[in-house]
Amino acid sequence: METAINVMWEITLFLDIFIYFFGFVTIYRLIYVAIALVSKGKKFKPTTQKYKYAVLIPARNEEKVIGQLIDSINKQDYIKDDKSLITIFVVADNCSDKTAEIAREHGAVVYERINPPKNRRRKGWAMEFLVENVRKDYGIETFDGYLIMDADNLLSKNYMTKMNDAFDNKEFDMFTSYVESKNFGTTLMSSFVSMVFYEGMRESRALSVLGLGVMSNGKGALMRNNIFQKINFKWCGFSDDYEYSLDFASRGVRTTFVKDAICFDEQPLTYKDAARQRRRWGRGTLLAWFKYLPPLCLGIFAPYDFDKYYARPRPTQRNILKRAIIGFKKRLTCLNMLIFVSPIWITSFLILILYPTSCFLFKSINPDYDLTPMYISLIFYLAAHFVSAYVYSAITVICEHRRMRIPPAKLFFYFLIWPFLQIIFNWIFFFALFGRVRWKRMPHVVDHKIEDIYDTPTLNEAL
């Protein structure tokens, strides 16, 4: 009996320590929230230097949207005087529709990937196939940078100009753009998933001001050619964007956020589609976290020297203080990435299920055990969840309202429901640990042209 009591006491004590420790080590991120409230983000000086880019687009049965994306690329003001500055490559990945035909009609170079093995039917494998074909037919060095897009995206007309201004800054090797929702106000579910991206944009803006690395979201990621000169596209998990973001951070690759380059992205309209997407993200982020946990921890204490590995010349930092600051930024970036993709959602399971269960078991063994602290902890946790969810959502709306296209009344209604959805989707992440997760194409039905997007007023314009 005494041994059982000791074991249960150690379990409850461990849960208490874990919860408070995790809160302590992440509280510093409130600094990023404060910066996002007062800063408009990092600006890049305009440049007259013109670089040559390859746009890489993986597509599977995307005949409804692929043409609109390619048209928005062809309408870029960056290439109005020289169309050769951008070459569009599409991999039609095991398509059964007219994706390849439509992409060719709109001016893209198309590679078709037919009947790949079942264990290689993911976006990452399609990207590997595409990069390898570009390497073989054109040579990686032909293009200065490689831009990854999803087939359902659209680009603002000055997108490549803004990305080119950032690309001219030699301090960074990867650049991510602002992701604005194409269908924020269409359904409750699309608004909730859109808010996840807007919260990411808010934090990326703050990180870029501090010169810290940012997480890519899988669309609008621009990489220098030196990355693919040494390796192929090797990130083929359920969340390839998280994989290469963590990989780059652990290697000391410096990334930044280009707030003025706007990429429009479609979000799932129904609970079924959103849940399937989140299960995939949950499994992918967890696997990526465990895969890159050791190198990220190492990067916190001994940042990897990316320049030596890839042998790309960079202006020498002779100032010892500057070198020390860059080293500190690389260390902090590794810590940020480690926390950003850590399984925070598992705390819901620990607090709402495991913690009460252990307390009740402890009570059954030791009748004198008082359950009052457990009830208080549960009440405080739920109260903290809803308060923090509403506060963070409000801050995100304040920071990003100029990019939110939704009627104010609808936003207010959705705003009240988001925290409840967050709890539900935290559990979907948890069950992704045990259920079967397959890569299944998300249906894309928002076939707007870039001009149609601007016909919808932003929240700022509506008010």
C-alpha positions in Angstrom: 0.0 0.0 0.0 2.7 2.5 0.9 4.6 1.7 -2.3 1.5 2.3 -4.4 0.8 5.6 -2.6 4.4 6.7 -3.3 4.1 5.9 -7.0 0.9 7.8 -7.4 2.3 10.7 -5.5 5.3 10.8 -7.8 3.0 10.7 -10.9 0.9 13.6 -9.8 4.0 15.6 -8.7 5.6 14.9 -12.1 2.5 16.2 -13.9 2.5 19.4 -11.8 6.2 20.0 -12.4 5.9 19.4 -16.2 3.0 21.8 -16.6 4.6 24.6 -14.6 8.0 24.1 -16.2 6.6 24.2 -19.8 4.7 27.4 -18.9 7.9 28.9 -17.5 10.1 28.2 -20.5 7.6 29.5 -23.0 6.6 32.7 -21.3 9.4 34.6 -23.0 7.4 34.3 -26.3 5.1 37.1 -25.0 7.8 39.4 -26.1 7.0 38.5 -29.7 3.3 39.4 -29.1 4.3 42.8 -27.8 6.6 43.4 -30.8 3.9 42.4 -33.2 1.6 45.0 -31.7 4.0 47.9 -32.1 6.0 47.0 -35.2 4.9 46.7 -38.9 7.7 44.2 -39.6 11.1 44.0 -41.3 11.5 46.1 -44.4 13.9 45.4 -47.3 15.5 48.0 -49.4 14.3 48.1 -53.1 17.0 46.8 -55.5 17.6 47.1 -59.2 19.4 43.7 -59.3 17.3 41.2 -61.1 17.6 37.5 -60.1 16.3 34.5 -62.0 13.8 32.2 -60.3 12.2 28.8 -60.7 8.7 28.4 -59.3 8.1 24.8 -58.2 4.4 23.6 -58.0 3.3 20.1 -57.0 -0.2 19.4 -58.2 -2.6 16.5 -58.0 -5.9 16.8 -59.7 -5.9 20.6 -59.5 -7.5 21.5 -62.8 -9.9 24.0 -61.1 -7.1 26.2 -59.7 -3.7 25.5 -61.4 -4.5 27.9 -64.3 -5.3 30.8 -62.0 -2.0 30.4 -60.1 0.1 30.3 -63.2 -1.8 33.4 -64.6 -1.1 35.3 -61.3 2.6 34.4 -61.7 2.7 35.5 -65.4 1.1 38.9 -64.4 3.9 39.8 -62.0 5.2 43.3 -62.5 8.7 41.8 -61.9 8.7 40.2 -65.3 6.9 42.8 -67.4 10.1 43.7 -69.3 11.7 40.2 -69.2 9.6 37.1 -69.0 12.7 34.8 -68.8 13.3 35.9 -65.2 10.7 33.4 -64.0 10.3 29.8 -65.2 7.3 27.8 -63.9 7.7 24.1 -63.2 4.7 21.8 -62.4 4.8 18.2 -61.3 1.4 16.6 -62.2 1.5 14.0 -59.5 -0.5 10.9 -60.5 -3.3 13.1 -61.9 -6.5 11.7 -63.4 -7.8 15.1 -64.7 -6.5 17.8 -67.0 -4.0 19.4 -64.6 -1.0 18.7 -66.9 -2.8 19.9 -70.0 -4.0 23.2 -68.4 -0.6 23.9 -66.8 1.0 23.6 -70.3 -1.6 25.8 -71.9 -0.8 28.5 -69.4 2.9 28.4 -70.0 4.4 26.0 -67.4 7.0 23.3 -67.9 5.2 20.1 -66.8 6.6 16.8 -65.6 4.2 14.0 -65.1 4.6 11.5 -62.2 2.5 8.4 -63.0 1.7 5.5 -60.6 4.4 6.1 -58.0 4.7 3.4 -55.2 2.0 3.7 -52.5 4.6 4.6 -49.9 5.9 7.6 -52.0 2.5 9.3 -52.7 3.1 12.5 -50.8 3.9 16.1 -51.6 7.5 15.7 -50.5 8.2 12.8 -53.0 6.6 14.8 -55.8 8.9 17.7 -55.0 11.9 15.4 -55.0 10.8 14.2 -58.4 10.4 17.7 -59.7 13.7 19.1 -58.3 15.6 16.1 -59.8 14.1 16.7 -63.2 15.0 20.4 -63.1 18.5 19.5 -62.0 18.8 17.0 -65.0 17.3 19.2 -67.7 18.3 22.7 -66.7 20.9 22.5 -63.9 20.4 23.8 -60.4 22.8 26.8 -61.0 20.6 28.1 -63.9 18.3 29.7 -61.3 19.3 31.9 -58.4 16.3 30.9 -56.3 13.6 28.3 -56.1 10.1 29.3 -55.0 7.7 26.6 -53.7 4.0 27.1 -54.1 0.8 25.1 -53.7 -1.5 24.7 -56.7 -4.3 26.5 -55.0 -2.3 29.7 -54.3 -2.5 33.1 -55.9 0.1 35.8 -55.8 -0.2 39.6 -55.5 1.0 41.4 -58.5 4.1 42.8 -56.8 4.9 39.5 -55.0 8.1 38.7 -56.9 9.3 42.3 -56.7 9.1 42.2 -52.9 10.6 38.7 -52.7 13.5 39.9 -55.0 14.2 42.9 -52.7 14.6 40.5 -49.8 16.6 38.0 -51.8 19.2 40.7 -52.5 20.0 40.6 -48.8 22.8 38.1 -48.5 22.4 37.4 -44.8 19.5 35.0 -45.4 19.1 31.8 -47.4 15.4 31.2 -47.2 12.5 33.6 -47.3 8.9 33.1 -46.4 6.0 35.3 -47.6 2.8 36.5 -46.0 -0.1 33.9 -46.3 -3.5 35.5 -46.6 -6.7 33.4 -46.7 -8.7 33.3 -50.0 -11.8 32.2 -48.1 -11.5 33.5 -44.5 -15.2 34.4 -44.1 -16.8 31.5 -46.1 -17.4 29.1 -43.3 -16.7 28.8 -39.6 -14.2 26.1 -40.3 -12.3 28.1 -42.9 -12.1 31.0 -40.6 -10.7 28.9 -37.7 -8.0 27.3 -39.9 -7.2 30.8 -41.4 -6.7 32.2 -37.9 -3.9 29.6 -37.4 -2.1 31.1 -40.3 -2.7 34.6 -39.3 -1.3 33.9 -35.8 1.8 32.5 -37.5 2.1 35.7 -39.7 1.8 37.8 -36.5 4.7 35.9 -34.8 6.8 35.8 -38.0 6.6 39.5 -38.3 8.0 39.9 -34.8 10.7 37.3 -35.3 11.8 39.0 -38.5 12.2 42.4 -36.7 14.6 40.6 -34.3 16.5 38.8 -37.0 15.4 35.4 -35.8 14.5 32.5 -38.0 10.8 31.8 -39.0 8.8 28.7 -39.7 7.8 28.1 -43.3 4.2 27.2 -43.9 4.7 25.2 -47.1 3.7 27.9 -49.6 5.7 30.9 -50.7 9.1 29.5 -49.5 12.0 30.9 -51.5 15.4 29.1 -51.2 18.7 30.0 -52.7 20.1 27.5 -55.2 23.1 26.6 -53.0 20.7 24.5 -50.9 19.8 22.2 -53.9 23.3 22.2 -55.3 24.3 19.9 -52.4 21.1 18.0 -51.7 17.9 17.0 -53.4 14.5 17.8 -51.8 14.7 15.2 -49.0 11.8 16.3 -46.7 9.1 13.8 -47.5 7.0 13.4 -44.3 3.5 14.4 -43.6 4.6 18.0 -42.8 7.5 18.7 -45.3 7.4 22.4 -44.6 8.0 21.8 -40.8 10.8 19.3 -41.7 12.9 21.7 -43.8 12.2 24.6 -41.4 13.6 22.5 -38.5 16.4 21.1 -40.6 17.5 24.6 -41.7 17.4 26.0 -38.2 19.5 23.1 -36.8 22.0 23.7 -39.6 22.3 27.4 -39.0 20.5 28.4 -42.2 19.1 31.9 -41.6 15.5 32.5 -42.7 13.4 35.6 -42.7 9.8 36.8 -43.3 8.8 39.1 -46.2 5.6 40.8 -45.0 4.8 42.7 -48.2 4.9 39.6 -50.5 1.3 38.3 -50.3 0.4 34.8 -51.1 -3.3 33.8 -51.0 -4.2 30.3 -49.8 -7.4 28.3 -49.7 -8.5 26.8 -46.3 -10.8 23.7 -45.8 -14.5 24.5 -45.7 -15.8 21.6 -43.7 -15.0 20.0 -40.4 -14.3 16.7 -42.1 -11.6 18.2 -44.4 -10.1 20.3 -41.6 -10.0 17.3 -39.2 -8.2 15.2 -41.8 -5.8 18.0 -42.5 -5.1 18.5 -38.8 -4.6 14.8 -38.2 -1.9 14.8 -40.9 -0.3 17.9 -39.4 -0.4 16.4 -36.0 1.4 13.2 -37.0 3.8 15.1 -39.2 4.8 17.7 -36.7 5.3 15.1 -34.0 7.5 13.0 -36.2 9.5 16.1 -37.3 9.9 17.1 -33.7 11.4 13.8 -32.7 13.5 13.6 -35.8 15.1 17.0 -35.3 15.0 17.2 -31.5 18.7 16.1 -31.1 20.2 18.5 -33.8 18.0 21.4 -32.5 19.2 20.8 -28.9 22.7 20.8 -30.2 22.1 24.0 -32.1 21.0 25.8 -29.0 24.5 25.2 -27.5 26.7 24.9 -30.6 25.1 26.4 -33.8 25.8 24.5 -37.0 28.0 26.4 -39.5 25.9 26.4 -42.7 28.4 28.4 -44.7 31.1 25.8 -44.3 28.8 22.9 -45.2 27.4 24.6 -48.3 30.5 26.7 -49.1 28.5 29.8 -50.1 30.5 33.0 -49.7 29.0 35.5 -47.4 30.3 39.0 -46.3 32.8 38.3 -43.5 31.7 39.6 -40.1 35.0 41.0 -38.8 33.2 42.5 -35.8 33.4 40.0 -32.9 30.2 41.5 -31.4 28.3 41.0 -34.7 29.4 37.4 -34.9 28.3 36.9 -31.3 24.9 38.4 -32.0 24.4 36.2 -35.1 25.4 33.2 -33.1 22.9 34.1 -30.4 20.2 34.5 -32.9 20.9 31.1 -34.3 20.7 29.6 -30.9 17.4 31.3 -30.0 16.0 30.3 -33.4 16.7 26.6 -32.5 14.9 27.1 -29.2 11.9 28.8 -30.9 11.6 26.0 -33.4 11.9 23.4 -30.7 9.0 25.0 -28.7 6.9 25.9 -31.8 6.4 22.3 -33.0 6.6 20.7 -29.6 3.5 18.6 -28.8 1.9 21.4 -26.6 -1.5 19.8 -27.3 -0.5 16.8 -25.2 -0.9 19.1 -22.1 -4.6 18.9 -22.7 -4.4 15.1 -22.3 -2.2 15.4 -19.2 -4.4 17.9 -17.5 -7.9 16.9 -18.4 -7.4 13.1 -18.5 -4.2 11.7 -16.9 -4.0 14.2 -14.0 -7.6 13.6 -12.8 -7.3 9.9 -13.3 -4.1 9.7 -11.3 -5.7 11.8 -8.6 -8.8 9.5 -8.4 -6.6 6.4 -8.3 -4.5 8.0 -5.5 -7.8 8.8 -3.7 -8.9 5.1 -4.0 -5.6 4.1 -2.4 -5.4 6.8 0.2 -8.9 7.9 1.3 -7.5 11.0 3.1 -6.2 12.5 -0.1 -7.9 15.8 -0.8 -9.2 16.2 -4.4 -9.9 20.0 -4.0 -6.5 21.1 -5.5 -7.3 18.9 -8.6 -10.6 20.6 -9.1 -9.1 24.0 -8.7 -6.3 23.1 -11.2 -8.9 22.0 -13.8 -11.0 25.1 -13.4 -7.9 27.3 -13.6 -6.7 25.5 -16.7 -10.0 25.8 -18.6 -10.3 29.4 -17.5 -6.8 30.1 -18.6 -7.4 28.4 -22.0 -10.5 30.5 -22.8 -9.0 33.8 -21.6 -5.7 33.3 -23.4 -7.5 32.1 -26.6 -9.7 35.1 -26.7 -6.8 37.5 -25.9 -4.5 36.0 -28.5 -7.3 36.0 -31.1 -8.1 39.6 -30.4 -4.4 40.5 -30.6 -4.1 38.7 -34.0 -7.2 40.5 -35.3 -5.7 43.9 -34.2 -2.4 43.1 -35.8 -3.6 41.5 -39.1 -7.0 43.1 -39.7 -5.7 44.8 -42.9 -5.3 41.4 -44.4 -8.6 39.8 -43.2 -11.4 39.7 -45.8 -14.5 39.0 -43.7 -17.6 41.1 -42.6 -17.2 42.4 -39.1 -20.4 40.8 -37.8 -19.4 37.4 -39.0 -15.9 37.8 -37.5 -17.4 38.6 -34.1 -19.6 35.5 -34.2 -16.7 33.2 -35.3 -14.5 34.8 -32.7 -16.7 33.6 -29.9 -16.5 29.9 -31.1 -12.8 29.6 -32.0 -11.6 28.6 -28.4 -14.1 25.7 -28.4 -12.8 24.5 -31.7 -9.2 24.8 -30.5 -9.9 22.3 -27.7 -11.5 19.9 -30.2 -8.6 20.1 -32.6 -6.1 19.6 -29.8 -7.7 16.2 -29.3 -7.6 15.5 -33.0 -3.8 16.1 -32.8 -3.7 13.7 -29.9 -5.6 10.9 -31.6 -3.3 11.3 -34.6 -0.8 9.5 -32.5 -2.8 6.3 -32.7 -5.1 6.4 -35.7 -4.2 5.7 -39.3 -3.1 8.8 -41.1 -2.9 8.9 -44.9 -1.9 11.7 -47.2 -5.2 12.5 -49.0 -5.6 15.5 -51.4 -7.6 18.4 -50.0 -10.4 19.4 -52.3 -9.8 22.9 -53.7 -13.0 24.6 -54.9 -12.3 28.3 -54.6 -11.4 29.1 -58.2 -11.0 32.8 -57.9 -8.7 34.9 -60.0 -6.3 37.3 -58.3 -8.6 40.2 -59.3 -11.6 38.5 -57.6 -9.7 38.5 -54.3 -9.3 42.2 -54.3 -13.0 42.7 -54.9 -13.7 41.5 -51.4 -13.0 44.3 -48.8 -10.7 43.7 -45.9 -11.8 44.2 -42.3 -10.0 47.5 -42.2 -11.8 48.7 -45.3 -15.2 47.5 -44.1 -14.8 49.4 -40.8 
